[in-house]
Amino acid sequence: MKIPLLIATALVLFILVTGCFNQPSTSGSPATTVVTDRTTPFPGSVFPESSKFTTLITVTGQSGKTSDSFSVPGGYWELWYTADPLITGGQDSVSATGSNSALFPSLSIQIIDKNSRSVVETVEPQGGLDKTLWVKSGLDPRPWKQKFYEGNKEYYFVVSARHLNSYTIEARIPKSS
């Protein structure tokens, strides 16, 4: 009777120890903002059709941040974004330790009007961030894009991200012919 209990205890300790070493660091240090303002196409863009657009701003990272502001000179622009989840889908809701917690990767982008400081829209990937489903279906939905039929304003992004290896966000306008 003591051997199964010993094995179960060893398994729980193994899971706890390996889980502790595989978790991303949360040292509490502030995230650095990596933002590039461009009026020319972003070289080596991760997005298709780069030659047809002018990139206004590119934001990349792993965790949440607030971007620099960018100006949209016309009445139309597009938000292109992609993310690489750190984990594949939500982990089992019941772990070996009996915990009912789950980890789900997420990305949320608030588009803020700089002058009024109001939220224009909050954008999140449709269908969530689950690599397992993408592999099973054979369809990877990335990159996502959303069209905005407003402009002649300054905006900035407030990005919330959890359990991601990386994300890339671009605000783009079509090139003039």
C-alpha positions in Angstrom: 0.0 0.0 0.0 2.9 2.4 0.7 4.5 1.8 -2.7 1.6 3.3 -4.8 1.5 6.2 -2.4 5.2 6.7 -2.8 4.9 6.6 -6.6 2.0 9.0 -6.6 3.9 11.4 -4.4 7.0 11.2 -6.6 4.8 11.9 -9.7 3.3 14.9 -8.1 6.7 16.3 -7.0 8.0 15.7 -10.5 5.2 17.6 -12.1 5.5 20.5 -9.6 9.3 20.7 -10.1 9.2 20.6 -13.9 6.3 23.0 -14.0 8.3 25.5 -11.9 11.2 25.3 -14.3 9.2 25.7 -17.5 7.1 28.7 -16.4 7.9 32.1 -18.0 9.7 34.5 -15.7 7.5 37.0 -14.0 10.3 39.0 -12.3 8.1 42.1 -12.1 10.5 44.1 -14.2 8.7 46.5 -16.6 8.3 45.4 -20.2 10.3 47.3 -22.7 8.4 48.8 -25.6 9.8 47.7 -29.0 8.0 50.0 -31.5 9.1 51.0 -34.9 7.4 53.9 -36.7 7.8 53.5 -40.5 6.4 55.3 -43.5 7.9 52.7 -45.8 7.1 49.0 -46.0 8.5 47.0 -43.1 11.4 44.9 -44.5 11.0 41.2 -43.9 7.4 41.6 -42.8 5.8 38.5 -41.4 2.7 39.5 -43.2 1.7 38.8 -46.8 1.1 41.6 -49.3 3.7 43.9 -47.7 4.4 45.5 -51.1 0.8 46.7 -51.4 0.8 48.5 -48.0 2.7 51.2 -46.1 3.3 50.2 -42.5 2.6 53.0 -40.0 3.8 51.2 -36.9 5.0 47.7 -35.9 4.7 46.5 -32.4 6.4 43.2 -31.3 6.8 41.5 -28.0 5.8 38.7 -25.6 3.9 40.5 -22.9 1.6 43.4 -22.6 2.6 47.0 -23.4 1.4 50.4 -24.6 2.7 51.4 -28.1 3.8 54.8 -29.3 1.2 56.8 -31.1 0.8 56.7 -34.9 -1.1 58.9 -37.3 -3.6 57.6 -39.9 -3.6 60.1 -42.8 -6.7 58.9 -44.5 -10.1 57.4 -43.8 -9.1 53.7 -44.1 -6.5 51.5 -42.4 -5.9 47.9 -41.5 -4.7 46.2 -38.4 -2.7 43.0 -39.1 -1.6 40.8 -36.3 -0.2 37.4 -35.5 0.8 35.5 -32.3 2.8 32.4 -31.5 1.2 30.7 -28.4 3.7 29.5 -25.8 1.5 26.5 -25.0 -0.7 24.5 -27.2 -4.3 25.3 -26.3 -5.7 25.2 -22.9 -4.0 22.6 -20.7 -6.2 20.0 -19.0 -8.6 21.7 -16.6 -7.8 19.0 -14.0 -4.1 18.5 -13.5 -2.3 15.6 -11.9 -2.2 17.5 -8.6 -6.0 17.9 -8.7 -5.9 21.6 -9.5 -8.7 22.9 -11.6 -6.7 25.7 -13.1 -6.1 26.0 -16.9 -3.7 28.1 -18.9 -4.9 29.7 -22.1 -2.8 31.9 -24.4 -4.4 35.2 -25.1 -3.9 38.4 -27.1 -6.0 41.5 -26.8 -5.4 44.8 -28.6 -7.2 47.9 -27.6 -7.1 50.6 -30.3 -7.2 54.0 -28.4 -8.0 57.4 -30.0 -5.1 59.5 -28.7 -7.0 62.8 -28.4 -10.2 61.5 -26.7 -8.3 58.6 -24.9 -11.4 56.5 -25.7 -11.3 52.9 -26.8 -12.2 52.7 -30.5 -12.3 48.9 -30.5 -10.8 45.9 -28.8 -9.5 43.2 -31.2 -8.8 39.6 -30.3 -8.0 36.6 -32.5 -11.2 34.9 -33.7 -11.4 31.3 -32.4 -8.6 31.8 -29.8 -5.0 30.8 -29.9 -4.9 27.0 -30.0 -2.1 25.5 -32.1 -3.5 22.0 -31.5 -6.8 22.8 -33.3 -4.9 24.5 -36.1 -2.8 21.4 -36.7 -5.8 19.0 -36.5 -7.8 21.1 -38.9 -4.9 21.8 -41.3 -5.9 25.5 -41.3 -3.7 28.1 -39.5 -5.8 31.3 -39.3 -2.7 33.6 -38.9 -2.3 36.3 -39.7 -5.5 38.0 -38.8 -6.5 41.4 -40.1 -9.3 43.9 -39.3 -10.3 46.9 -41.4 -11.1 50.3 -40.0 -13.1 52.8 -42.0 -12.1 55.8 -39.9 -8.9 57.8 -39.7 -7.4 61.2 -40.0 -6.6 60.7 -36.3 -3.8 59.6 -34.0 -4.1 56.2 -32.3 -2.1 54.0 -30.0 -2.4 50.3 -28.9 -2.7 48.9 -25.4 -1.7 45.2 -25.8 -2.6 42.5 -23.3 -0.8 39.2 -23.8 -0.5 36.0 -21.8 1.4 32.7 -22.5 2.9 33.8 -25.9 6.3 33.2 -27.4 5.8 36.4 -29.5 3.3 38.6 -31.3 3.5 41.1 -34.1 1.1 43.9 -34.8 1.1 46.3 -37.7 -1.1 49.3 -38.6 -1.1 49.6 -42.4 -2.6 51.8 -45.1 -2.8 50.9 -48.8 -0.1 52.4 -51.0 -1.2 55.2 -53.3 -1.0 54.2 -57.0 
